[in-house]
Amino acid sequence: MTRSIPIESQADPAELTTITILRERLDQIDRRLLDTLRERIACCTQIAEVKRINGVPMMQQHRIGLVHRNAASYGAEHGISQKFLRRLYEIIIDETCRIEELVISGGSA
């Protein structure tokens, strides 16, 4: 049985330094992404409060369509898969709809 050697242990030390620096940068980007996602959810919670106060239905199909079109346009402009962005936004929208339903029904997010 052959034992596989991790790719990193085969790399030259300069490459490992580069990988380490890039991974640290990636961790910082991920943190900003998560902070932005948290901020988006907070904004959706505020929208749900306004909907609850004013008797506006939670589901706004035209708005969901607009969000998907904006993401697709961004993807086309910046070379990001539109299929990926559609799947990503479906997950984000599902979660924010869940939160909005809680807020509108008088629960908390």
C-alpha positions as semicolon CSV with decimal commas, in nm:
position;residue;x (nm);y (nm);z (nm)
1;M;0,000;0,000;0,000
2;T;0,143;0,334;-0,097
3;R;0,122;0,624;0,140
4;S;0,022;0,952;-0,016
5;I;0,228;1,253;0,078
6;P;0,033;1,576;0,124
7;I;0,091;1,810;-0,167
8;E;0,199;2,086;0,069
9;S;0,486;1,881;0,209
10;Q;0,615;1,840;-0,148
11;A;0,603;2,212;-0,220
12;D;0,897;2,442;-0,206
13;P;0,906;2,669;0,105
14;A;0,852;2,984;-0,104
15;E;0,537;2,829;-0,252
16;L;0,415;2,739;0,096
17;T;0,468;3,099;0,207
18;T;0,266;3,215;-0,092
19;I;-0,009;2,963;-0,017
20;T;-0,016;3,070;0,349
21;I;-0,044;3,437;0,253
22;L;-0,319;3,362;0,000
23;R;-0,511;3,150;0,251
24;E;-0,493;3,430;0,507
25;R;-0,629;3,664;0,242
26;L;-0,904;3,412;0,163
27;D;-0,995;3,392;0,534
28;Q;-1,027;3,772;0,543
29;I;-1,247;3,769;0,233
30;D;-1,463;3,495;0,387
31;R;-1,504;3,703;0,702
32;R;-1,621;4,003;0,496
33;L;-1,857;3,777;0,302
34;L;-2,008;3,644;0,625
35;D;-2,033;3,995;0,773
36;T;-2,210;4,110;0,456
37;L;-2,446;3,813;0,473
38;R;-2,524;3,895;0,838
39;E;-2,590;4,256;0,737
40;R;-2,822;4,140;0,456
41;I;-3,019;3,921;0,698
42;A;-3,051;4,214;0,942
43;C;-3,185;4,434;0,661
44;C;-3,437;4,164;0,566
45;T;-3,546;4,150;0,930
46;Q;-3,611;4,526;0,920
47;I;-3,807;4,483;0,596
48;A;-4,015;4,211;0,763
49;E;-4,095;4,448;1,052
50;V;-4,220;4,709;0,805
51;K;-4,425;4,443;0,624
52;R;-4,572;4,325;0,957
53;I;-4,664;4,677;1,067
54;N;-4,819;4,765;0,732
55;G;-4,986;4,431;0,656
56;V;-4,772;4,367;0,349
57;P;-4,755;4,001;0,244
58;M;-4,419;3,834;0,305
59;M;-4,382;3,686;-0,043
60;Q;-4,298;3,940;-0,311
61;Q;-4,233;3,734;-0,629
62;H;-4,139;4,039;-0,835
63;R;-3,868;4,124;-0,583
64;I;-3,727;3,772;-0,588
65;G;-3,717;3,786;-0,967
66;L;-3,536;4,119;-0,953
67;V;-3,275;3,983;-0,710
68;H;-3,210;3,686;-0,941
69;R;-3,185;3,912;-1,247
70;N;-2,942;4,144;-1,067
71;A;-2,725;3,848;-0,965
72;A;-2,732;3,705;-1,319
73;S;-2,635;4,041;-1,464
74;Y;-2,350;4,075;-1,216
75;G;-2,236;3,724;-1,298
76;A;-2,236;3,792;-1,670
77;E;-2,044;4,116;-1,622
78;H;-1,783;3,966;-1,389
79;G;-1,743;3,613;-1,525
80;I;-1,919;3,431;-1,242
81;S;-2,141;3,135;-1,327
82;Q;-2,502;3,245;-1,342
83;K;-2,609;2,892;-1,246
84;F;-2,393;2,914;-0,932
85;L;-2,534;3,258;-0,843
86;R;-2,892;3,135;-0,893
87;R;-2,829;2,843;-0,654
88;L;-2,656;3,070;-0,404
89;Y;-2,941;3,321;-0,405
90;E;-3,201;3,047;-0,378
91;I;-3,038;2,945;-0,050
92;I;-3,008;3,306;0,071
93;I;-3,367;3,388;-0,027
94;D;-3,501;3,070;0,138
95;E;-3,334;3,167;0,465
96;T;-3,446;3,530;0,454
97;C;-3,803;3,421;0,373
98;R;-3,792;3,189;0,675
99;I;-3,677;3,478;0,893
100;E;-3,934;3,717;0,747
101;E;-4,213;3,466;0,817
102;L;-4,099;3,446;1,180
103;V;-4,090;3,823;1,221
104;I;-4,422;3,881;1,045
105;S;-4,593;3,614;1,256
106;G;-4,470;3,789;1,570
107;G;-4,176;3,563;1,646
108;S;-3,816;3,670;1,647
109;A;-3,546;3,602;1,392
